[in-house]
Amino acid sequence: MIPLSQPPASSPEIDLPPRILLGPGPSMVPPRVLRVMSTPPVGHMDASYLAIMDRTQGLLRYVFQTENALTLVVPGTGTAAMETAVANMVEPGDAVLVCVNGYFGLRIAEMARRCGGDVRTITRPWGEVFSVDEIRAALAEHPARVVALVHGETSTGAAQPMEGIAAAVHDCGGILIVDTVASLGGVPLAVDALDIDVCYTGSQKCLSAPPGLGPITLGPRAVQKLEARRTPVASWYLDLTLLRQYWDTRRVYHHTAPINLSLALYEALRLVAEEGLEARWARHRRCAEMLWNGLEALGLALHVAPEHRLPSLTTVRVPESVEEAAIRSCLLAETNIEISGGLGELKGKVWRIGLMGYSAREENVLALLGALDRLLG
Amino acid sequence: MIPLSQPPASSPEIDLPPRILLGPGPSMVPPRVLRVMSTPPVGHMDASYLAIMDRTQGLLRYVFQTENALTLVVPGTGTAAMETAVANMVEPGDAVLVCVNGYFGLRIAEMARRCGGDVRTITRPWGEVFSVDEIRAALAEHPARVVALVHGETSTGAAQPMEGIAAAVHDCGGILIVDTVASLGGVPLAVDALDIDVCYTGSQKCLSAPPGLGPITLGPRAVQKLEARRTPVASWYLDLTLLRQYWDTRRVYHHTAPINLSLALYEALRLVAEEGLEARWARHRRCAEMLWNGLEALGLALHVAPEHRLPSLTTVRVPESVEEAAIRSCLLAETNIEISGGLGELKGKVWRIGLMGYSAREENVLALLGALDRLLG
């Protein structure tokens, strides 16, 4: 064997700054959740771990407000959950309608194209939402087997009203996929009451577990479409017909579960259950209103109309006189507060402020408003 | 809004048994690695996190023994890394050759078919390995653009000799993908010296980080094939043309990195560098030989011929008189030691004993041999 190359000269110990995370995710992680991640792991087929999987499913059904049997955690980020939804529902040639009013709608449409879908999009300006009539009109022109939209658009701060949308989709025989990555656990949503067929989220926003896992749930129509597929899902890793065999009583090996991360998600979901969904939604709303009022008191303009604002993610317009990125750098350097710039067509035009999960606390809102007052004053 | 459903009646605190993990992965996790996971996270675009990404790449280049620029961590398990390798290299219609001598070769072949590859397989009995001549003969019949094989077959305990294989593949203009999920960091392998084009592993075996991440590296031929693709990669989540833009200096947002898990991998890689690859390989070899000798002293037969045994994973034949699963249950119940049964065509016929990473310690070998002596004696 030839001589080995040497390791890098310096790989210093981890020493991260104490950030207050008020960007579009990840959110801050409660101490109890951080702590369980250090548990020495057991195997992914150990009865003690399988019991935690079952309990996680129960807690997820509560958070999604569903009785769907097919409720599980995708071993990847919220984006992996998005791709799981799209890749399992869209077969080559399927007519697909994606409602695009922000970056994540664009991403769904791109994934649906890669799955061979016959994709049509309808659009609204970034920060606005869709009406049921618009969706019905689009479906009349392009009867879609799969319709996808984003409940809480992380790129715009708009919350899509959900009433009536599932009926419009089902009337034309379609499946409704709803992205709740930035909203689930922080903003009112109930999968069964709204008749949503596929709903997914990420671990790292309003649920306040670390990033890396993607909860998803499928209702009966979606399961039927999955089971009637003519072609295998292009992704073996994200194939729900295989993933479900690990999560149900069959316990067929599919992948080595991200055990420590899954313990963190379980603990985070326990915290959601202890607080209660209504109380949690109210806390997010209360912090958001405090932020909105405070920003307006500083003379800043909010990007989204009051009735469509997402409590977990606020977009605020950058004043003309101000250099967007410089303010963010100062915030981070002087006060350890992270907020984010705009994405896509809002780049340079807005700041994005997240109040998600454990980040949604009054002390964080006060710190941010105080810091902005000092920097912009 | 209709009344909400309630959370499950009981979601008890996490309280896992103290397992000694001697199965095919996950392996045990060193205390330093467990501890860093509890670090309060920063954002996935924070300079402090980007620095850790860079350092992780440097350490991975050492572990892979490569200078490949395109060396990064896939945000999913080793199986996600496998799919990343296959989905990025195989385009619809590409001739693909997969060498199948165990379960994971079968999995690669299935993934390649789902990517639209024109897949041919050659096979060896589970527990045996391929000769260069066999591979050359197969390529003469089916000149493949992509050839894939498994270095350390977790399902059989065989270690594939690598000398001469890359030359055979390159002589017919192909790309060589090598799965080192069960071997990297524990068994000698050097990507550049062996001229391997694509190599991937999992975080949770010989590297002894928790499961959930998949390091991968691509050499110049693989990068050229990636950049010359006629079609987009079917999976957006695992598309290396996008993933690389987050890992290189462009820092384009693609997904929210699994931050805490990535800290764990970084710490695990620091431990590999501190120990040194040669010392680590020697430790795995020493523990394996101690296990092999001890098992034979108990009258048990090893499944793989001595010259092709994988130090990190041993398959031992279950004696005729013994109930395979009952012994495993007793081991777990009485001594907290986890070993695994056979997979696929070795189901019921062998036990699989892993000595990987932090699990590869003499005290664990002694505990297992003592327990087996008691149970089988």
Interface residues (C-beta under 8 A of the other chain):
Chain A: M1 I2 L4 S5 Q6 P7 P8 S11 P12 E13 I14 L16 P17 P18 R19 L21 G23 G25 P26 M28 V29 L34 R35 V36 M37 S38 T39 P40 P41 V42 G43 H44 D46 S48 Y49 I52 R55 G58 L59 R61 Y62 Q65 E67 P75 G76 T77 G78 T79 A80 E83 A87 R107 E110 M111 R114 C115 P188 A190 A193 G202 Q204 P210 P211 G212 P232 V233 A234 S235 W236 Y237 L238 Y253 H254 H255 T256 A257 P258 I259 N260 L261 L263 A264 Y266 E267 L269 R270 V272 A273 G276 L277 E278 L332 E338 S340 L343
Chain B: M1 I2 L4 S5 Q6 P7 P8 S11 P12 E13 I14 L16 P17 P18 R19 L21 G23 G25 P26 M28 V29 L34 R35 V36 M37 S38 T39 P40 P41 V42 G43 H44 M45 D46 S48 Y49 I52 R55 G58 L59 R61 Y62 Q65 E67 P75 G76 T77 G78 T79 A80 E83 A87 R107 E110 M111 R114 C115 P188 A190 A193 G202 Q204 P210 P211 G212 P232 V233 A234 S235 W236 Y237 L238 Y253 H254 H255 T256 A257 P258 I259 N260 L261 L263 A264 Y266 E267 L269 R270 V272 A273 G276 L277 E278 L332 E338 S340 L343
